[in-house]
Amino acid sequence: MAESQVPSDANRERLRAYFSGTTAAEEHQGLWSKMWDEGSFLPFDRGVPNPALEDILTDRRDLIGNCFVEDESGEKKRKRALVPGCGRGYDVLLLASFGYDAFGLELGETATQKAREEHKKNGHKYPVRDEAVGAGTVTFVTGDFYKEDWVQTLGGTGTFELIYDYTFLCAMLPSVRPAWALTMSRLLAPAPVGNLICLEFPTYKPPSTGGPPYGLTPKTYLGHLSHPGEDLPYDDSGHIVENDLRRASPGGLERVAHWQPERTHAVGQGKDWVSIWRHL
């Protein structure tokens, strides 16, 4: 689907019907893989990276730094960036063009193979942004985000200096949100070099209307990432019940920046939010 296209109401209803009646997380995830296997209905594929991510990488190095980090021996190495639920991998290719060693994760082998094909066919459309820095590597891997086996196959420390979430959390059942936050906390490198970038979507959609995509508010991200792994109370309208006296949990992440991007995909223009998170 081209970037300029906005999903129609018919596509939204078709997507909801596809997942209708699914209450088990494993079954829900399996339907996403099945959708890629069938290949005839992919309304979430916009054909290009999100321009909000490009602007962050270009203009907000004051927050996220550059693509290099020093290891314990003082040797400079490339930061590792992860895009869970990467689809065809447009954002992964963008991150590599900025010098990150970029990893895209998908649950099913069909989606992973589509990402590899996209890299082979259109990787030339992502030129190196800085010749002095060079390009990072591109790796696509199949695995369950919530398990650790796929991480172990990649080597390294098992953490990433940059993680990018866009249309990943909103694709999951609400019951999975505690595990999502806990896994993000586990995979994110320590502060200050580790940054989780959430492009919050769809914030325009009332949470009570169901999904996917499930409506999210900035407070949804704030509640779960501050208390990873914990079941949080929700009201009847699908909003987290706030408790201003509750402190962040051990392993919780801190929101260090929050703004509305000037550019994003058309479907979220004027409605999406960007949040940056680090370990406390």
Secondary structure, DSSP 4 states (H G I P E B T S, - for coil): --TT----HHHHHHHHHHTTT---HHHHHHHHHHHHHH-S--TT--SS--HHHHHHHHH-HHHH--SEEE-TTS-EEEPEEEEET-TT-HHHHHHHHTT-EEEEEESSHHHHHHHHHHHHHHGGGS--S-TTT----EEEEE--TTSSHHHHTT-TTS-BSEEEEESSGGGS-GGGHHHHHHHHHHHBPPTTT-EEEEEE--TTS-GGG-TTTTP--HHHHHHHHHSTT----B-TTSPBPP-TTPPPPTT-EEEEEEE--S---GGGTTT-EEEEEEE-
